[in-house]
């Protein structure tokens, strides 16, 4: 859907929905605004072209969705992602959609699927949606919208939270995984902890200065003046190779609240960049 807001063109594509083309639907045996033979909610054939449920399930699978997750879909269309996450994964679901008619349709679809108590749909500007409690974020938005959302994702979502996008990437934020389903590519990112800065690293009774630079999940820097190698982040899990004068050693641990801890070592942040 295309919306004009604040004198600028804002393109909002409903999650897992394509171009509005008359006479095209999700395929299979279905009725308008009802359910197909599998009990999955479908939209009016005259309304739009939607992605296959195979793609939806692949997105949930790639993100490793479980009953512990809150799955939020920005631009949620008919609500199929939050509904399927609740129905098949036991997760809680949140759909954000600017079109009031789609909100009504989504609520009806959730009731028909028997998951109305586990999903919520909000008529809201997706740029105003808080992401702090979201553990899995799903998107099918245009590239420029992804890039506008990227700073909010990194600032608000917790380390280890997952972002899955249908078709469009996040610019220079390299995906952690990609998967192809038919002709569709889906991307996964794991939100990394923020570790850039100077640290005091203690190990074996001694300490040294650790300096880290960060480009999303990729880290580099030095330990005691010697360059570190193979630095990487997976959510709040950090790993790098450092030489403390006795040959390269691999350090692995967890980063949280200005501290890093691993087996036989820890570090405290001294300053940020």
Helices and strands as residue ranges (DSSP letters): E 2-5, E 8-11, H 53-62, E 70-74, H 80-89, E 92-97, H 100-113, E 119-123, G 126-128, E 136-139, H 143-156, E 162-166, E 177-181, E 184-190, E 197-203, E 206-215, E 218-223, E 226-227, E 229-234, E 237-243, E 248-256, E 259-262, E 265-271
